């Protein structure tokens, strides 16, 4: 018993996940470990025995039987406790490890457990905050309003009068989580050594899980996440984040502003407070994309309980224990992958998966390219706005399971976040498509972001070899203009930046060529008119009896590239000609404009010589 108590005390002092420290704790004092092994390995072993028997007799080929076994696996994880629930949730985003049928069941794992003794909750608050409850709170409900695997929430009122939600951690949680992570990590190591079908590093997966769970158990860390999230979105009047009360917050107790709202999935209640559910979904989608692609700091668990519609039209985010970051390079890589997807360039798309960390550099991409085409080809033909994100990710999961993919942790959380968000949106609008809602944001980033890599991606999007695709620019600008935060001035500046950048060389050449053709045509028709007014004997040999073409007087601004660009810009909401006129000084000062003038002069001189020798001096 003293050794077990020693394990308990030592594990409770671990402030961060440390596999070596955990191993030292339990390897030297095995009493509690043996007891927990019996509680976990026996039911796991019995389950695996049943699955193995089904496999031997071919019963798993039956879809209903496979589904039943997958449900049993999810239920078993819930029975085994918080660490196993978290492990199941982590595996639900790993199509490279888990078969599709089990993936679907794990994705539905609910992080809800019965509450614990209120007396223990009150004792934890007083111990962690170092003061009696009635010296901090004017009133605190003894019964919790909700409970999850890590803790439960009580409603209260601070001495200063603010209504608050107080989250209290389960007693002994850190010790139980620590012990279970030690067991699960050793199971993972055994599977990696003995099961050849498993390509991914399961130990690394458990270590990543352990790191995240320890961060989630530290309510001071959650408080910092909430404050960081609030700072990043303070300019957005449609987003609400609960205030944190630091004097009543500790490692196991979190006191935050109480927010009255209704779950986004409760359509009747949302409409009942005078709010349009579709509008709320649009706010949530735009906010999620901003988190992913601009800030790189995103809410990784936007389930219905964490998103509330407020009567004033704001969307409130709750529970900031599970947050994740996406590097600038990864954000750029994701946008580049979307460009290659839209362009149906599956060869480059497979290379994107290498640069994003999904595939090792030495992996043979040749068989993966047709697999991507099979997953994305038909969906792309339907159009991005009509792509079924869940169906595409399910198909992609099958590809990842067949080939040697390694899903990076940030991607797993992004997929979980977007699939959850799409599920919420579908409950509001059965026709909702997350990719259709997201594409305007991608387009705006592609048009406005000065990142050199994205400038190159914009060139890829707009050019097909040496041919500029005006329809693609039209589609891109039209999509960007649908965004709720379109910066028209910034967009026009980026169009000009692109035109006069190294990436815009082909477009400048097209403009020069079109201008040369038009000026040459106008000059030639003018020459023909003047010649026609001369006496017959004075007309040059090649100009006698030449007819003037009907469209010779078309204005220079009717050059195809210029006309196309003007038409596209005129379609933008809020566009006025003054927006272009005020940029005229900047255009005239561009060094590349002088280069274009020199190329045009050279081209016209060459054409003039050809005209003189071929069409003027030689009889027609």
C-alpha positions as CSV (number, residue, x, y, z in Angstrom):
1,X,0.0,0.0,0.0
2,X,2.8,2.6,0.8
3,X,4.3,1.9,-2.7
4,X,0.9,2.4,-4.4
5,X,0.4,5.7,-2.5
6,X,3.9,6.7,-3.5
7,X,3.0,6.1,-7.2
8,X,-0.2,8.2,-6.7
9,X,1.6,11.1,-5.2
10,X,4.6,11.0,-7.6
11,X,2.3,10.8,-10.7
12,X,0.1,13.7,-9.5
13,X,3.2,15.9,-9.5
14,X,3.9,15.5,-13.2
15,X,3.1,18.8,-14.9
16,X,4.0,17.7,-18.4
17,X,4.0,14.4,-20.3
18,X,7.3,12.6,-19.8
19,X,7.4,8.9,-20.9
20,X,10.7,8.2,-19.1
21,X,9.5,9.7,-15.8
22,X,6.2,7.7,-16.1
23,X,8.2,4.5,-16.8
24,X,10.4,5.1,-13.7
25,X,7.3,5.6,-11.5
26,X,5.5,2.3,-12.5
27,X,8.3,0.0,-13.5
28,X,9.8,0.3,-10.0
29,X,6.4,0.0,-8.1
30,X,4.2,-2.5,-10.0
31,X,1.4,-3.1,-7.5
32,X,-1.1,-0.5,-8.9
33,X,0.1,-1.3,-12.5
34,X,-0.8,-5.0,-12.1
35,X,-4.2,-4.2,-10.8
36,X,-4.9,-1.8,-13.7
37,X,-3.5,-4.3,-16.2
38,X,-6.0,-6.8,-15.0
39,X,-8.8,-4.2,-15.4
40,X,-7.8,-3.3,-19.0
41,X,-6.0,-6.2,-20.6
42,X,-8.7,-8.8,-19.7
43,X,-11.6,-7.0,-21.5
44,X,-9.2,-6.0,-24.4
45,X,-8.0,-9.6,-24.7
46,X,-11.5,-11.0,-24.7
47,X,-12.6,-8.5,-27.4
48,X,-9.6,-9.3,-29.6
49,X,-10.2,-13.1,-29.1
50,X,-13.8,-12.6,-30.4
51,X,-12.6,-10.5,-33.4
52,X,-9.9,-13.1,-34.2
53,X,-12.5,-15.9,-34.1
54,X,-14.7,-13.9,-36.5
55,X,-11.8,-13.3,-38.8
56,X,-10.8,-17.0,-38.9
57,X,-14.3,-18.1,-39.8
58,X,-14.7,-15.2,-42.4
59,X,-17.5,-13.5,-40.4
60,X,-15.9,-10.1,-40.7
61,X,-16.7,-10.1,-44.5
62,X,-20.3,-9.5,-43.4
63,X,-20.7,-5.7,-43.2
64,X,-23.2,-5.9,-40.3
65,X,-20.9,-8.1,-38.3
66,X,-17.9,-5.7,-39.0
67,X,-20.0,-2.8,-37.9
68,X,-21.1,-4.5,-34.7
69,X,-17.5,-5.3,-33.8
70,X,-16.5,-1.7,-34.5
71,X,-19.3,-0.4,-32.2
72,X,-18.2,-2.9,-29.5
73,X,-14.6,-1.4,-29.7
74,X,-15.9,2.1,-29.2
75,X,-18.0,1.0,-26.2
76,X,-15.1,-0.8,-24.7
77,X,-12.9,2.3,-24.8
78,X,-15.6,4.3,-23.0
79,X,-15.8,1.6,-20.3
80,X,-12.0,1.7,-19.9
81,X,-11.9,5.3,-18.9
82,X,-10.7,8.8,-20.0
83,X,-7.3,7.9,-21.4
84,X,-8.8,5.2,-23.6
85,X,-11.6,7.6,-24.7
86,X,-8.9,10.1,-25.7
87,X,-6.9,7.4,-27.5
88,X,-10.0,6.4,-29.5
89,X,-10.7,10.0,-30.4
90,X,-7.1,10.3,-31.6
91,X,-7.4,7.1,-33.7
92,X,-10.6,8.4,-35.2
93,X,-8.5,10.8,-37.2
94,X,-5.9,8.3,-38.3
95,X,-7.0,6.6,-41.6
96,X,-3.5,5.4,-42.1
97,X,-3.9,3.1,-39.0
98,X,-7.6,2.3,-38.6
99,X,-9.9,0.5,-41.2
100,X,-12.7,2.7,-42.5
101,X,-15.6,0.9,-40.7
102,X,-13.8,1.3,-37.3
103,X,-12.9,4.9,-38.1
104,X,-16.6,5.9,-38.5
105,X,-17.5,4.4,-35.1
106,X,-14.5,6.0,-33.3
107,X,-15.5,9.3,-34.8
108,X,-18.8,9.1,-32.8
109,X,-17.1,8.6,-29.5
110,X,-18.8,10.9,-27.0
111,X,-16.6,12.5,-24.3
112,X,-19.5,12.4,-21.8
113,X,-19.3,10.6,-18.4
114,X,-21.4,10.7,-15.2
115,X,-20.4,13.5,-12.8
116,X,-18.5,12.8,-9.6
117,X,-19.2,13.6,-5.9
118,X,-19.9,17.3,-5.4
119,X,-18.1,17.3,-2.1
120,X,-14.9,16.2,-3.8
121,X,-15.4,19.0,-6.4
122,X,-15.7,21.6,-3.6
123,X,-12.7,20.2,-1.8
124,X,-10.6,20.4,-5.1
125,X,-11.6,24.0,-5.6
126,X,-10.6,25.0,-2.1
127,X,-7.4,23.1,-2.2
128,X,-6.3,24.5,-5.6
129,X,-7.4,28.1,-5.0
130,X,-6.1,28.1,-1.5
131,X,-9.1,29.7,0.0
132,X,-12.7,28.9,1.2
133,X,-15.3,28.7,-1.5
134,X,-17.4,31.5,0.1
135,X,-14.4,33.9,0.0
136,X,-14.2,33.6,-3.8
137,X,-17.8,32.9,-4.9
138,X,-20.9,34.6,-3.8
139,X,-22.8,31.4,-4.8
140,X,-21.8,28.1,-6.4
141,X,-24.2,25.3,-7.4
142,X,-23.2,22.0,-5.8
143,X,-24.7,19.9,-8.6
144,X,-22.8,20.0,-12.0
145,X,-24.6,21.1,-15.1
146,X,-22.4,18.9,-17.4
147,X,-19.6,16.3,-17.0
148,X,-17.0,14.9,-19.4
149,X,-14.0,12.6,-19.1
150,X,-11.7,15.2,-17.6
151,X,-14.0,17.2,-15.4
152,X,-17.4,18.7,-14.7
153,X,-18.9,22.2,-14.8
154,X,-20.7,24.1,-12.0
155,X,-22.6,27.4,-12.3
156,X,-21.7,30.1,-9.8
157,X,-21.5,33.8,-9.1
158,X,-18.2,35.6,-8.1
159,X,-18.0,38.0,-5.2
160,X,-17.8,40.8,-7.7
161,X,-21.1,39.8,-9.2
162,X,-20.2,38.1,-12.5
163,X,-22.0,34.9,-13.4
164,X,-19.5,32.2,-14.1
165,X,-19.0,28.6,-15.2
166,X,-16.5,26.7,-13.0
167,X,-14.8,23.7,-14.5
168,X,-13.4,21.3,-11.9
169,X,-11.1,18.3,-12.7
170,X,-11.9,14.8,-11.7
171,X,-10.1,13.7,-8.5
172,X,-7.1,11.5,-9.2
173,X,-7.4,12.1,-13.0
174,X,-3.7,12.8,-13.6
175,X,-2.7,9.7,-11.8
176,X,-5.3,7.5,-13.7
177,X,-4.3,9.1,-17.1
178,X,-0.6,8.6,-16.4
179,X,-1.0,5.0,-15.6
180,X,-3.3,4.3,-18.6
181,X,-0.9,6.1,-20.9
182,X,1.9,3.9,-19.6
183,X,-0.1,0.8,-20.4
184,X,-1.4,2.0,-23.8
185,X,2.2,3.0,-24.8
186,X,3.5,-0.4,-24.0
187,X,0.7,-2.1,-25.9
188,X,1.6,0.2,-28.8
189,X,5.2,-0.7,-28.6
190,X,4.3,-4.4,-28.6
191,X,2.0,-4.0,-31.7
192,X,4.8,-2.1,-33.6
193,X,7.3,-4.9,-32.9
194,X,5.0,-7.8,-33.6
195,X,2.3,-6.8,-36.1
196,X,3.9,-6.1,-39.5
197,X,0.7,-4.7,-41.1
198,X,1.0,-1.6,-38.9
199,X,3.2,0.9,-40.7
200,X,2.8,3.9,-38.5
201,X,4.7,4.6,-35.3
202,X,2.0,3.9,-32.7
203,X,4.4,4.9,-29.9
204,X,4.8,8.3,-31.4
205,X,1.0,8.6,-31.7
206,X,0.6,7.8,-28.0
207,X,3.3,10.3,-27.1
208,X,1.5,13.0,-29.1
209,X,-1.7,12.0,-27.4
210,X,-0.1,12.1,-24.0
211,X,1.3,15.6,-24.7
212,X,-2.1,16.9,-25.7
213,X,-3.9,15.2,-22.8
214,X,-1.5,16.7,-20.3
215,X,-2.0,20.1,-21.9
216,X,-5.8,19.6,-21.7
217,X,-5.5,18.7,-18.0
218,X,-3.7,21.9,-17.2
219,X,-6.6,24.5,-16.9
220,X,-4.0,27.3,-16.8
221,X,-3.0,26.3,-20.3
222,X,-6.7,26.3,-21.4
223,X,-7.1,29.7,-19.9
224,X,-4.2,31.0,-21.9
225,X,-5.6,29.4,-25.1
226,X,-9.0,31.1,-24.5
227,X,-7.2,34.5,-24.0
228,X,-5.1,34.0,-27.2
229,X,-8.2,33.0,-29.2
230,X,-10.0,36.1,-27.9
231,X,-7.1,38.3,-29.0
232,X,-6.9,36.9,-32.5
233,X,-10.7,37.3,-33.0
234,X,-11.3,40.6,-31.2
235,X,-11.8,42.5,-34.5
236,X,-14.6,40.1,-35.4
237,X,-17.9,41.4,-34.0
238,X,-19.6,38.0,-34.7
239,X,-17.4,35.9,-32.4
240,X,-17.8,35.7,-28.6
241,X,-15.2,34.1,-26.2
242,X,-15.8,33.8,-22.5
243,X,-13.7,36.0,-20.3
244,X,-11.3,34.2,-17.9
245,X,-11.1,35.1,-14.2
246,X,-7.5,34.3,-13.3
247,X,-7.8,34.9,-9.6
248,X,-10.2,31.9,-9.5
249,X,-8.3,29.7,-11.9
250,X,-5.6,27.1,-11.3
251,X,-4.2,23.9,-12.7
252,X,-7.4,21.9,-11.8
253,X,-10.0,24.7,-11.6
254,X,-11.1,27.1,-14.4
255,X,-13.5,30.0,-13.8
256,X,-14.8,31.7,-16.9
257,X,-17.6,34.0,-17.9
258,X,-21.0,32.3,-18.1
259,X,-22.5,32.6,-21.6
260,X,-26.2,32.2,-22.2
261,X,-26.8,30.7,-25.6
262,X,-28.3,27.8,-27.4
263,X,-26.6,24.9,-29.2
264,X,-26.2,25.6,-32.9
265,X,-27.8,22.2,-33.7
266,X,-31.0,23.1,-31.9
267,X,-32.7,24.9,-34.8
268,X,-36.0,25.7,-33.1
269,X,-34.1,27.3,-30.2
270,X,-31.8,29.2,-32.5
271,X,-34.7,30.6,-34.4
272,X,-36.5,31.2,-31.1
273,X,-33.9,33.8,-30.1
274,X,-34.3,35.6,-33.5
275,X,-31.2,34.2,-35.1
276,X,-30.8,32.7,-38.6
277,X,-29.1,29.2,-38.3
278,X,-27.7,29.5,-41.8
279,X,-26.1,32.8,-40.9
280,X,-24.6,31.2,-37.8
281,X,-23.1,28.4,-39.8
282,X,-21.6,30.9,-42.3
283,X,-20.0,32.7,-39.3
284,X,-18.6,29.4,-38.0
285,X,-17.2,28.3,-41.3
286,X,-15.5,31.7,-42.0
287,X,-14.1,31.7,-38.4
288,X,-12.7,28.2,-38.8
289,X,-11.0,29.0,-42.1
290,X,-9.5,32.1,-40.6
291,X,-8.2,30.0,-37.7
292,X,-6.7,27.4,-40.1
293,X,-5.3,29.6,-42.9
294,X,-4.6,33.0,-41.3
295,X,-3.9,32.6,-37.6
296,X,-2.6,29.0,-37.7
297,X,-4.2,28.5,-34.2
298,X,-7.4,26.6,-34.3
299,X,-10.1,25.1,-32.1
300,X,-9.7,21.4,-32.7
301,X,-13.0,20.3,-31.0
302,X,-15.9,22.4,-32.4
303,X,-18.6,19.9,-31.4
304,X,-22.2,21.1,-30.9
305,X,-21.7,21.6,-27.1
306,X,-18.8,24.0,-27.8
307,X,-20.6,26.3,-30.2
308,X,-23.5,28.5,-29.0
309,X,-25.7,30.9,-30.9
310,X,-26.3,34.1,-28.9
311,X,-29.3,36.4,-29.1
312,X,-27.2,39.3,-30.3
313,X,-26.1,37.4,-33.4
314,X,-22.7,36.3,-32.2
315,X,-21.3,32.7,-32.2
316,X,-19.7,31.7,-28.9
317,X,-16.8,29.3,-28.8
318,X,-16.3,27.3,-25.5
319,X,-13.8,24.8,-24.2
320,X,-10.2,25.7,-25.3
321,X,-8.5,22.6,-23.9
322,X,-7.9,21.1,-27.4
323,X,-6.2,23.6,-29.6
324,X,-3.6,23.1,-32.3
325,X,-1.3,25.1,-34.5
326,X,-0.5,24.9,-38.2
327,X,2.8,26.4,-39.4
328,X,3.0,29.0,-42.1
329,X,4.6,26.5,-44.4
330,X,1.8,24.0,-43.8
331,X,-0.9,26.6,-44.4
332,X,0.7,27.6,-47.7
333,X,1.1,23.9,-48.6
334,X,-2.6,23.3,-48.0
335,X,-3.6,26.1,-50.3
336,X,-1.1,24.9,-52.9
337,X,-2.7,21.4,-52.7
338,X,-6.1,22.9,-53.3
339,X,-4.7,24.6,-56.4
340,X,-3.4,21.3,-57.8
341,X,-6.6,19.6,-56.9
342,X,-8.7,22.2,-58.8
343,X,-6.3,22.0,-61.7
344,X,-6.6,18.1,-61.6
345,X,-2.8,18.0,-61.4
346,X,-2.6,14.8,-59.4
347,X,1.1,14.3,-59.9
348,X,1.8,17.6,-58.2
349,X,-0.8,16.9,-55.6
350,X,1.0,13.7,-54.6
351,X,4.2,15.8,-54.2
352,X,2.3,18.2,-52.0
353,X,1.5,15.2,-49.7
354,X,5.3,14.6,-49.4
355,X,6.1,18.3,-48.6
356,X,3.2,18.3,-46.0
357,X,4.7,15.3,-44.2
358,X,2.1,12.6,-45.2
359,X,4.6,10.6,-47.3
360,X,8.3,9.9,-47.0
361,X,10.5,11.4,-49.7
362,X,11.6,8.0,-50.9
363,X,8.0,6.6,-51.4
364,X,7.1,5.6,-55.0
365,X,4.4,8.1,-56.0
366,X,3.6,6.3,-59.3
367,X,0.8,4.1,-57.9
368,X,-0.6,6.9,-55.7
369,X,-1.3,9.3,-58.5
370,X,-4.0,7.1,-60.1
371,X,-5.4,6.4,-56.7
372,X,-5.8,10.2,-56.1
373,X,-7.4,10.5,-59.5
374,X,-9.9,7.8,-58.5
375,X,-10.8,9.7,-55.3
376,X,-10.9,13.2,-56.6
377,X,-11.5,13.0,-60.3
378,X,-15.2,12.6,-60.4
379,X,-15.7,14.9,-57.4
380,X,-13.8,17.7,-59.2
381,X,-15.8,17.3,-62.3
382,X,-18.9,18.1,-60.2
383,X,-17.3,21.3,-59.1
384,X,-15.6,22.3,-55.8
385,X,-18.8,23.9,-54.5
386,X,-20.7,20.6,-54.8
387,X,-18.0,18.2,-53.4
388,X,-19.0,16.0,-50.5
389,X,-16.2,16.5,-48.0
390,X,-17.2,13.6,-45.8
391,X,-17.4,11.2,-48.8
392,X,-14.1,12.4,-50.3
393,X,-12.3,12.1,-46.9
394,X,-13.7,8.6,-46.5
395,X,-12.4,7.6,-49.9
396,X,-9.1,9.3,-49.1
397,X,-9.0,7.3,-45.8
398,X,-9.1,4.1,-47.9
399,X,-6.1,5.3,-50.0
400,X,-4.2,6.2,-46.9
401,X,-4.8,2.8,-45.3
402,X,-3.6,1.0,-48.5
403,X,-0.4,3.1,-49.1
404,X,2.4,4.1,-46.6
405,X,0.9,7.4,-45.4
406,X,1.8,8.9,-42.1
407,X,-0.9,11.4,-41.0
408,X,0.7,14.5,-39.2
409,X,-1.1,15.3,-35.9
410,X,-2.1,18.8,-37.1
411,X,-3.8,17.4,-40.2
412,X,-5.7,14.8,-38.1
413,X,-7.1,17.6,-36.0
414,X,-7.9,19.7,-39.0
415,X,-10.0,16.9,-40.5
416,X,-11.7,16.3,-37.2
417,X,-12.5,20.0,-36.9
418,X,-13.9,20.3,-40.4
419,X,-15.8,17.0,-40.4
420,X,-17.4,18.1,-37.1
421,X,-18.2,21.5,-38.4
422,X,-19.7,20.0,-41.6
423,X,-21.8,17.7,-39.4
424,X,-23.2,20.7,-37.5
425,X,-23.8,22.6,-40.7
426,X,-25.6,19.6,-42.3
427,X,-28.0,19.6,-39.4
428,X,-29.0,23.1,-40.3
429,X,-28.8,22.7,-44.1
430,X,-28.9,19.2,-45.6
431,X,-27.4,20.6,-48.9
432,X,-24.4,22.2,-47.2
433,X,-21.0,21.5,-48.7
434,X,-18.0,22.6,-46.5
435,X,-15.6,22.8,-49.5
436,X,-18.1,25.0,-51.4
437,X,-18.3,27.3,-48.4
438,X,-14.5,27.2,-48.0
439,X,-13.4,27.9,-51.6
440,X,-14.2,31.6,-51.6
441,X,-11.8,31.9,-48.6
442,X,-9.1,29.9,-50.4
443,X,-9.6,32.1,-53.5
444,X,-9.3,35.3,-51.5
445,X,-6.1,34.1,-49.8
446,X,-4.7,33.1,-53.2
447,X,-5.5,36.5,-54.7
448,X,-4.5,38.6,-51.8
449,X,-1.6,36.9,-50.0
450,X,1.8,38.2,-51.0
451,X,3.6,35.0,-50.0
452,X,5.9,34.1,-52.9
453,X,4.8,30.4,-52.9
454,X,1.2,31.5,-53.2
455,X,2.2,33.9,-56.0
456,X,3.6,30.9,-57.9
457,X,0.4,28.9,-57.1
458,X,-1.6,31.7,-58.6
459,X,0.4,31.5,-61.7
460,X,-0.2,27.8,-61.9
461,X,-3.9,28.3,-61.4
462,X,-4.2,31.0,-64.2
463,X,-1.9,29.6,-66.9
464,X,-2.2,26.5,-68.9
465,X,1.3,26.3,-70.4
466,X,1.8,29.6,-72.1
467,X,-1.9,30.3,-72.4
468,X,-3.6,32.6,-69.9
469,X,-7.0,31.2,-68.8
470,X,-9.3,34.2,-68.3
471,X,-12.2,31.9,-67.3
472,X,-10.0,30.7,-64.3
473,X,-9.3,34.3,-63.3
474,X,-13.0,35.1,-63.6
475,X,-13.9,32.1,-61.4
476,X,-11.2,32.9,-58.9
477,X,-12.2,36.6,-58.5
478,X,-15.9,35.7,-58.5
479,X,-15.2,33.2,-55.7
480,X,-13.1,35.6,-53.7
481,X,-15.8,38.3,-54.0
482,X,-18.2,35.9,-52.2
483,X,-16.1,36.1,-49.0
484,X,-17.6,38.1,-46.2
485,X,-14.3,40.0,-45.6
486,X,-13.3,40.9,-49.2
487,X,-10.7,43.7,-49.3
488,X,-11.4,45.1,-52.7
489,X,-8.5,47.6,-52.5
490,X,-6.1,44.8,-51.4
491,X,-7.4,42.5,-54.2
492,X,-6.8,45.1,-56.9
493,X,-3.3,45.8,-55.5
494,X,-2.6,42.1,-55.6
495,X,-3.8,41.8,-59.2
496,X,-1.4,44.6,-60.2
497,X,1.4,43.1,-58.1
498,X,0.9,39.8,-60.0
499,X,0.8,41.6,-63.3
500,X,4.1,43.4,-62.7
501,X,5.8,40.5,-60.8
502,X,8.1,37.8,-62.3
503,X,5.2,35.4,-62.3
504,X,3.2,37.8,-64.5
505,X,5.7,37.8,-67.3
506,X,3.5,35.6,-69.6
507,X,0.4,37.8,-69.0
508,X,2.5,40.9,-69.7
509,X,3.7,39.3,-72.9
510,X,0.1,38.5,-73.9
511,X,-0.9,42.1,-73.3
512,X,2.1,43.4,-75.4
513,X,1.3,40.9,-78.2
514,X,-2.4,41.9,-78.2
515,X,-1.4,45.6,-78.2
516,X,1.1,45.2,-81.1
517,X,-1.6,43.4,-83.1
518,X,-4.2,46.1,-82.5
519,X,-1.9,49.0,-83.1
520,X,-0.5,47.3,-86.2
521,X,-4.0,46.7,-87.4
522,X,-5.1,50.3,-86.8
523,X,-2.0,51.6,-88.5
524,X,-2.4,49.3,-91.5
525,X,-6.1,50.3,-92.0
526,X,-5.2,54.0,-91.7
527,X,-2.5,53.5,-94.3
528,X,-5.1,51.8,-96.6
529,X,-7.5,54.7,-96.2
530,X,-4.9,57.3,-96.9
531,X,-3.7,55.3,-99.9
532,X,-7.3,55.0,-101.2
533,X,-7.5,58.8,-101.3
534,X,-4.4,59.1,-103.5
535,X,-4.6,59.1,-107.3
536,X,-4.2,55.5,-108.7
537,X,-0.8,56.3,-110.2
538,X,0.6,57.5,-106.9
539,X,-0.5,54.5,-104.8
540,X,2.2,52.0,-103.8
541,X,2.0,48.7,-105.8
542,X,0.9,46.6,-102.8
543,X,-1.9,49.0,-101.8
544,X,-3.8,49.3,-105.0
545,X,-7.4,48.0,-104.7
546,X,-6.9,47.0,-101.0
547,X,-10.2,47.1,-98.9
548,X,-10.4,48.6,-95.4
549,X,-11.6,46.2,-92.8
550,X,-14.8,46.9,-90.9
551,X,-13.4,46.6,-87.3
552,X,-10.4,48.7,-87.8
553,X,-11.7,51.5,-85.6
554,X,-12.0,49.3,-82.5
555,X,-10.5,51.2,-79.5
556,X,-7.3,50.1,-77.9
557,X,-9.1,49.4,-74.7
558,X,-10.9,46.6,-76.5
559,X,-7.8,44.5,-76.5
560,X,-8.9,41.1,-75.5
561,X,-6.8,40.8,-72.3
562,X,-7.8,44.4,-71.2
563,X,-11.5,43.8,-72.0
564,X,-11.5,40.5,-70.1
565,X,-9.9,42.1,-67.1
566,X,-12.2,45.1,-67.1
567,X,-15.3,42.8,-67.3
568,X,-14.0,40.7,-64.4
569,X,-13.3,43.7,-62.2
570,X,-16.7,45.3,-63.1
571,X,-18.5,42.3,-61.7
572,X,-16.9,42.8,-58.3
573,X,-19.3,44.1,-55.6
574,X,-18.4,47.7,-54.8
575,X,-16.1,48.2,-57.8
576,X,-15.8,51.7,-59.2
577,X,-13.6,53.0,-62.0
578,X,-12.0,55.4,-59.5
579,X,-10.4,52.4,-57.9
580,X,-8.4,51.9,-61.1
581,X,-7.7,55.6,-61.8
582,X,-6.1,56.2,-58.4
583,X,-3.7,53.4,-59.2
584,X,-2.6,54.9,-62.5
585,X,0.4,56.8,-61.0
586,X,1.7,53.5,-59.5
587,X,1.2,51.7,-62.9
588,X,3.1,54.4,-64.8
589,X,6.0,54.2,-62.4
590,X,6.4,50.4,-62.8
591,X,9.8,49.4,-64.4
592,X,8.1,46.5,-66.1
593,X,5.8,49.0,-67.9
594,X,8.8,50.6,-69.6
595,X,10.0,47.1,-70.6
596,X,6.5,46.5,-72.1
597,X,6.8,49.8,-74.0
598,X,10.2,48.8,-75.4
599,X,8.9,45.3,-76.4
600,X,5.9,47.0,-78.1
601,X,8.1,49.5,-80.0
602,X,10.4,46.7,-81.1
603,X,7.4,44.5,-82.2
604,X,5.8,47.3,-84.1
605,X,9.1,48.2,-85.8
606,X,9.5,44.6,-86.9
607,X,5.9,44.4,-88.2
608,X,6.4,47.7,-90.1
609,X,9.4,46.4,-91.9
610,X,7.5,43.2,-92.8
611,X,4.5,45.3,-94.0
612,X,6.7,47.5,-96.1
613,X,8.5,44.7,-97.8
614,X,5.6,42.3,-98.2
615,X,2.5,44.4,-98.5
616,X,3.5,47.9,-99.7
617,X,6.3,47.5,-102.2
618,X,5.2,44.1,-103.7
619,X,2.0,44.2,-105.9
620,X,-1.0,42.5,-104.3
